[in-house]
């Protein structure tokens, strides 16, 4: 089987983001960038399915030329080849879904695995949009995956607990945190990744207009938290909640 996995280049979650002075975004110059953690889980699940059922894992990413570093990281884990759609500007969830759709139509994979969301914008939309555009079945927030023949059975996390769904391939799967623990790339894997193929395309070459439908107008730093205060009695507490905090 062929599995297409998407990975996104995001800021290291250990770094505290700083908003640009003009509020147009966050400062990324000199900041360590990593593979989106949910996407690492997606790569790991694709590799496990490949090891159990044989096949090919293709890694896809959208971004600047530097995004090739994150593709190579997935190749070092064991993926077979990569695809980079180069674009310097912002890409919203809709544009991402349409670019992935264009690549899907070229590659014809049996399964697309995506992280449920990216930790930079937390949109949680691209997987669902892709399923709609392709007219394919989808299972989101997967915490367990089992493949038997062409049927994928997915245990997914919902508000009330766990839900089990199944669909016949091809389809779309998005991964949750508890699905697996992504492996570390071995030294031989890192060396092999340098020689693996990474094809580059542009949105224009794929016939996709990536003009954002959603625009970020301005970002602001959150207001500094005010220190707490002790009150002598319940009456004072109620008074402050009513008159100062105005929550009563």
C-alpha positions in Angstrom: 0.0 0.0 0.0 1.0 3.6 -0.5 0.6 6.1 2.4 0.8 9.8 2.0 1.8 11.7 5.2 1.7 15.4 5.7 4.2 17.2 7.9 4.3 20.9 8.8 7.3 23.0 9.8 6.4 24.7 13.1 8.2 26.6 15.9 9.7 24.5 18.6 7.2 24.2 21.4 9.9 24.8 24.0 10.4 28.3 22.6 8.3 31.2 23.9 7.0 33.0 20.8 7.4 36.7 20.5 5.0 38.9 18.6 6.5 41.2 15.9 6.4 44.9 16.8 3.8 45.6 14.1 1.6 42.7 15.2 1.8 41.0 11.8 3.0 37.7 13.2 5.6 36.0 15.4 9.3 36.3 15.2 10.8 33.2 13.5 14.3 34.5 12.7 16.9 32.4 14.6 14.1 30.3 16.2 14.5 26.5 16.2 11.9 24.9 13.9 10.6 21.3 14.2 8.2 18.8 12.7 4.7 19.4 14.1 4.4 16.9 16.9 1.0 15.5 15.7 2.6 15.0 12.3 5.4 13.0 13.8 2.8 10.7 15.2 1.3 10.5 11.7 4.7 9.5 10.2 5.2 6.9 12.9 1.8 5.3 12.3 2.5 5.2 8.6 5.8 3.5 9.2 4.1 0.9 11.5 1.5 0.1 8.8 4.2 -0.2 6.2 6.3 -2.5 8.4 3.3 -4.7 9.1 1.7 -4.7 5.6 4.6 -3.5 3.3 4.3 -0.6 1.0 5.6 3.0 0.6 5.5 6.1 2.8 5.6 9.4 1.0 6.0 12.6 3.0 4.4 15.9 1.8 5.0 19.4 3.2 4.2 22.9 2.1 6.4 25.9 2.8 9.7 27.6 2.1 12.8 25.8 0.9 13.9 25.4 4.5 10.9 23.0 5.0 13.0 20.4 3.3 14.7 20.0 6.7 11.5 18.7 8.2 10.9 16.4 5.3 14.4 14.9 5.7 13.6 14.4 9.4 10.6 12.2 8.4 12.8 10.4 5.8 15.4 9.7 8.5 12.6 8.0 10.6 12.1 5.6 7.7 9.8 7.3 5.1 10.7 6.5 1.5 10.6 9.8 -0.4 9.4 13.4 0.0 7.4 16.0 -1.8 7.8 19.7 -1.1 5.3 22.3 -2.4 7.4 25.5 -2.2 5.5 28.7 -1.1 6.9 31.7 0.8 3.6 33.2 1.9 0.9 32.2 4.3 -1.1 29.1 3.6 -4.5 28.7 5.4 -6.2 25.3 6.0 -8.3 25.6 2.8 -5.3 26.2 0.6 -3.3 23.4 2.3 -6.2 21.0 1.7 -6.4 21.9 -2.0 -2.7 21.5 -2.4 -2.7 18.1 -0.7 -5.7 17.2 -3.0 -3.6 18.0 -6.1 -0.7 15.9 -4.8 -3.1 13.1 -3.9 -4.5 13.0 -7.4 -0.9 12.6 -8.8 0.2 10.0 -6.2 -3.1 8.0 -5.8 -2.2 6.7 -2.3 -4.3 4.2 -0.4 -4.3 6.3 2.7 -3.6 9.8 3.8 -2.4 10.3 7.4 -2.3 13.8 8.9 -1.8 15.2 12.4 -5.1 16.4 13.7 -3.8 19.9 14.0 -0.7 22.0 13.9 0.6 23.6 17.1 1.1 27.0 15.5 -2.4 27.8 14.4 -4.4 24.9 16.0 -7.0 25.1 13.2 -7.8 21.4 13.0 -9.4 21.8 9.6 -7.2 20.6 6.8 -7.9 16.9 7.2 -11.7 17.4 7.2 -11.5 19.8 4.2 -9.3 17.3 2.3 -11.8 14.5 2.9 -14.6 16.7 1.6 -12.8 17.8 -1.5 -11.8 14.2 -2.4 -15.1 12.7 -1.4 -13.4 10.2 0.8 -14.2 8.6 4.2 -12.4 10.1 7.1 -11.6 9.2 10.8 -10.3 12.0 13.0 -8.6 12.1 16.4 -7.4 8.5 16.1 -6.0 6.8 19.2 -5.8 3.3 17.8 -5.6 2.0 14.2 -6.0 -1.5 12.8 -5.9 -2.5 9.2 -7.4 -5.8 7.9 -7.3 -6.2 4.2 -8.7 -2.9 2.8 -10.7 -2.0 5.9 -9.3 0.4 8.4 -10.8 0.3 11.9 -10.1 3.4 14.0 -10.7 4.1 17.7 -11.1 7.8 18.1 -11.4 10.1 21.1 -14.6 11.9 21.6 -16.0 14.0 24.4 -17.9 11.1 25.9 -15.0 8.6 25.7 -14.0 6.4 22.8 -15.8 5.8 19.5 -14.9 3.1 16.9 -15.4 3.6 13.2 -14.3 1.7 10.1 -14.0 2.5 6.4 -12.6 0.9 3.3 -9.5 2.4 1.7 -8.8 4.9 0.3 -9.5 7.4 3.1 -8.2 10.1 5.4 -6.9 9.6 8.9 -5.9 12.3 11.4 -3.9 11.4 14.5 -4.3 12.2 18.2 -1.5 12.3 20.9 -2.2 8.8 22.3 -2.0 6.9 19.0 1.7 6.2 19.4 5.1 7.5 20.4 7.2 8.5 17.5 10.6 6.8 17.1 13.9 8.6 17.1 15.8 8.7 13.8 18.8 6.4 13.9 22.2 7.5 12.6 22.0 5.2 9.6 18.5 6.6 8.9 19.8 10.1 9.0 22.6 9.2 6.5 20.2 7.4 4.2 17.7 10.4 4.3 20.3 12.6 2.6 20.1 10.5 -0.5 16.4 10.0 -0.6 14.3 11.8 -3.3 12.5 15.0 -2.5 10.6 16.4 -5.4 9.6 20.0 -5.5 6.5 21.6 -7.0 4.9 25.0 -6.8 1.3 25.8 -6.3 1.1 27.1 -9.8 2.5 23.8 -11.2 -0.3 22.0 -9.3 -2.9 24.4 -10.6 -3.9 25.7 -7.1 -4.5 29.3 -6.2 -3.3 29.7 -2.6 -4.7 33.1 -2.0 -5.7 32.9 1.7 -9.4 32.9 2.5 -8.5 33.5 6.2 -6.2 36.4 7.0 -4.6 37.2 10.4 -5.2 40.9 10.9 -3.1 41.3 14.0 -1.5 39.4 16.9 -1.1 40.8 20.4 0.8 39.6 23.4 -1.5 38.4 26.2 -2.0 40.8 29.0 0.3 40.2 32.0 -1.5 38.4 34.8 -2.2 40.4 37.9 -1.0 39.0 41.2 -3.6 37.4 43.4 -4.7 38.9 46.7 -5.9 37.5 50.1 -9.2 38.7 51.6 -10.0 38.6 55.3 -13.5 37.1 55.0 -16.3 35.8 52.8 -18.1 39.2 52.7 -15.0 40.9 51.3 -14.6 38.2 48.7 -18.2 38.5 47.5 -17.9 42.3 47.4 -14.7 42.1 45.2 -16.3 39.5 42.9 -19.3 41.7 42.5 -17.8 45.2 42.3 -14.2 44.7 41.1 -14.3 41.5 38.9 -18.0 42.0 38.1 -18.6 38.2 37.8 -21.6 38.2 40.2 
